[in-house]
Amino acid sequence: MDTRFKVWGWGLMLGAVIPWAAAAPTDAEIRALLIQASIAAYPGNCPCPYNVARNGSRCGKRSAWNRAGGYAPLCFDSDITDTQVAEYRQKHGLAKARAQ
């Protein structure tokens, strides 16, 4: 079994390791990487409504995602456009995933 690994873009920052022989990432996988990176880059505890605050409660409307101005973290697939996915693929030299 080939034990070589390749780390893709944001995955390096997140410590995500993807097997070298793996197929090109799907749009959904790229969106997940972008969301993870966005949340990791947020300096506070409540980037997204589904995150948990220090006191253990859900962030909900207190999240940065729900507040106008300031940080605008990516929290949901719908926050990421197809153009952003295409730019990520181009920047990292990734082919479009084949339909199965």
PyMOL commands that set and color helices and strands:
alter all, ss='L'
color gray80, all
select helices_A, chain A and resi 9-14+27-41+60-62+64-66+77-79+82-91
alter helices_A, ss='H'
color red, helices_A
select strands_A, chain A and resi 5-6+18-19
alter strands_A, ss='S'
color yellow, strands_A
deselect
rebuild
show_as cartoon
